[in-house]
Amino acid sequence: MSEPGRRATTEFWDDFYAGRTRWSGRPNELLVAEVQDEPPGDALDLGCGEGGDAIWLAQQGWRVTAVDVAAAALAFGAEQARRAGVADAIRWVRHDLDETFPDGSFDLVASCYLQSPVALDRAAILRAAAAAVRPGGLVVVVGHAGPPSWNPDGHGVGMPRAAEVLADLDLGEGWVVERCDDVERSAPDPDGRPGTRPDSVVRARRAMGHHGSRGPREER
């Protein structure tokens, strides 16, 4: 994509997070359910936003690399991590994941709601996520699989079902798919009235002794 196009993406997310005052501080419940019983190690949180998942992971003993394109989100998350007493356990790194990907390998690579109304090659990013998982480690992808019940027209973003997410990961040999499900969860409307929406959950584990190749998305 041209440089002006990438700049527009960065500006969109910086504007989205700048000046926000609402933050629950809670991690994504579907991620918690998938990793709460895992022994902590090194985790990569892709599209970390304001850091709810990264902070929760750090509180469970993980060493976290938290990645987002929005500097405002990263700064907010870093401040919340300091207040929570886990600042030393989280490294906050700015990446436009369509251009660069964090270096290294991890015991957990998590992507929660990495969906965008502006340009994003999500399938390529998910393949890079899987390639960054160490033998024995997990990739966990949580996303919206459809619009909420109170807004059936959606939000103009891709919302693939779990089977499509798994296909985008393109795992190949050396992986065990531990979960690939579409789930319905509670999603109140902006005024607090009850509602639901479908989400997708994919969890896969790299077999011991299998190493993936990083491919073209090395950190630049």
C-alpha positions in Angstrom: 0.0 0.0 0.0 1.2 3.6 -0.7 2.7 5.6 2.1 -0.3 8.0 2.2 -2.6 5.0 2.7 -0.6 3.6 5.5 -0.5 7.1 7.1 -4.3 7.3 6.9 -4.5 4.0 8.8 -2.2 5.1 11.5 -4.0 8.4 11.9 -7.4 6.7 12.1 -6.4 4.6 15.1 -4.5 7.4 16.8 -7.7 9.5 16.5 -9.8 6.6 17.7 -7.9 6.3 20.9 -6.9 9.9 21.6 -9.0 11.4 24.3 -11.0 8.3 25.2 -12.2 8.2 28.8 -14.0 4.9 29.0 -11.9 1.8 29.9 -13.2 -1.2 31.8 -9.7 -2.5 32.6 -11.0 -6.0 32.1 -9.4 -8.5 29.8 -11.4 -10.1 27.0 -13.3 -13.0 28.6 -12.9 -15.4 25.7 -9.1 -15.0 25.9 -9.1 -15.5 29.6 -11.0 -18.8 29.2 -8.5 -20.1 26.6 -5.2 -19.3 28.5 -6.0 -19.1 32.2 -4.7 -22.6 32.8 -1.5 -22.2 30.7 1.8 -21.9 32.5 3.1 -18.4 31.9 6.0 -17.6 29.6 6.5 -15.1 26.8 3.4 -13.6 25.2 2.7 -11.5 22.2 -0.5 -9.4 22.2 -1.3 -8.2 18.7 -3.5 -5.2 18.4 -3.4 -4.7 22.2 -5.4 -1.5 22.2 -5.4 0.1 25.6 -3.9 -3.0 27.2 -6.5 -4.8 29.1 -5.4 -8.2 27.9 -1.7 -7.4 28.2 -2.1 -6.2 31.8 -4.1 -9.3 32.8 -1.5 -11.6 31.2 1.3 -9.8 33.1 -0.7 -10.2 36.4 -0.8 -14.0 35.7 3.0 -14.0 35.4 3.5 -13.7 31.6 6.2 -11.5 30.1 4.3 -9.6 27.5 5.1 -7.7 24.2 2.1 -5.5 23.6 1.8 -4.3 20.0 -0.5 -1.7 18.5 -0.4 0.9 15.7 -1.8 3.7 17.9 0.6 5.6 20.0 -2.2 6.9 22.1 -3.4 3.4 23.0 0.1 2.3 23.9 0.7 5.3 26.1 -2.6 4.7 27.9 -1.9 1.1 28.4 1.6 1.7 29.7 0.2 4.1 32.3 -2.5 1.6 33.4 0.2 -1.1 33.7 2.2 1.2 35.9 -0.8 1.8 38.1 -1.4 -2.0 38.2 2.2 -2.7 39.3 3.1 -4.7 36.2 5.0 -2.1 34.2 8.2 -4.2 34.3 6.5 -7.2 32.8 5.2 -5.5 29.6 7.0 -4.1 26.6 4.8 -1.7 24.6 5.8 -1.5 20.9 4.3 0.4 18.0 3.9 -1.5 14.8 1.8 -1.1 11.7 1.3 -4.9 11.3 0.7 -4.5 7.6 4.3 -3.2 7.4 6.4 -4.8 10.2 6.0 -7.6 12.7 7.7 -8.0 16.1 10.9 -10.0 16.2 11.3 -13.1 18.3 9.2 -16.2 19.2 6.7 -16.6 21.9 4.9 -19.2 24.1 1.6 -17.4 23.4 0.6 -15.2 20.5 -2.9 -13.7 21.0 -5.0 -11.6 18.7 -8.3 -10.3 20.0 -10.6 -8.4 17.8 -7.9 -7.4 15.3 -10.5 -6.1 12.9 -10.5 -2.8 11.2 -12.7 -0.5 9.1 -9.6 0.7 7.4 -7.1 -1.4 5.4 -5.7 -4.4 7.2 -4.3 -7.7 5.7 -5.6 -9.7 8.6 -4.9 -13.1 7.0 -1.2 -12.3 6.4 -0.9 -11.0 10.0 -2.4 -14.2 11.4 0.0 -16.3 9.4 2.9 -14.3 10.8 1.4 -14.7 14.3 1.4 -18.5 13.9 5.0 -18.5 12.6 6.0 -16.7 15.8 4.8 -19.4 18.2 7.4 -21.6 19.8 7.1 -25.4 19.9 4.5 -26.3 22.5 3.1 -22.8 22.4 -0.3 -21.4 21.5 -1.9 -19.1 19.0 -5.2 -17.8 20.1 -7.4 -15.7 17.8 -10.7 -14.2 19.1 -12.8 -12.0 16.8 -16.3 -10.8 15.9 -18.0 -13.3 13.7 -21.0 -11.2 12.9 -22.8 -8.0 13.9 -24.6 -7.4 17.2 -28.3 -8.2 17.5 -29.1 -4.5 17.9 -27.2 -3.4 14.8 -27.6 -6.2 12.1 -25.9 -4.0 9.5 -22.6 -4.4 11.4 -19.7 -1.9 11.4 -18.1 -2.2 7.9 -15.4 -4.7 9.0 -14.7 -8.3 8.0 -16.2 -10.7 10.5 -15.1 -14.2 9.5 -16.4 -17.3 11.2 -14.0 -19.6 13.2 -13.5 -22.0 10.2 -12.5 -19.0 8.0 -10.1 -17.8 10.7 -8.5 -21.2 10.9 -8.1 -21.3 7.1 -6.4 -17.8 7.2 -3.9 -19.2 9.8 -2.9 -21.8 7.2 -1.2 -23.9 10.0 -0.2 -27.0 8.0 1.6 -29.9 9.7 2.9 -29.7 13.2 -0.2 -28.1 14.8 -3.0 -29.4 17.0 -6.3 -27.4 16.7 -7.6 -27.4 20.2 -10.7 -25.2 19.6 -12.4 -23.7 16.5 -15.8 -22.5 17.5 -18.4 -19.8 16.9 -19.9 -18.6 20.2 -22.7 -16.2 21.2 -21.9 -13.8 24.0 -23.8 -11.1 25.7 -23.3 -7.7 24.1 -25.5 -4.9 25.5 -26.3 -2.0 23.2 -24.8 1.5 23.8 -27.7 2.3 26.2 -27.2 -0.8 28.2 -30.1 -2.8 26.8 -29.5 -6.6 26.5 -28.1 -7.9 23.3 -25.9 -10.6 21.8 -23.3 -11.0 19.1 -21.5 -14.0 17.6 -17.7 -14.2 18.1 -15.2 -16.7 16.9 -12.5 -18.5 18.9 -9.6 -20.4 17.5 -6.8 -22.0 19.7 -4.1 -24.1 18.2 -0.9 -25.5 19.7 2.4 -26.0 17.9 3.7 -29.5 18.4 7.0 -29.9 20.2 9.8 -30.2 17.8 8.2 -28.3 15.0 9.5 -24.9 14.1 7.8 -22.5 11.6 9.6 -20.1 9.3 9.1 -16.4 9.8 8.7 -15.6 6.2 8.8 -12.0 4.8 7.4 -10.2 7.9 10.6 -9.7 9.8 10.9 -6.6 11.9 12.3 -3.7 9.9 
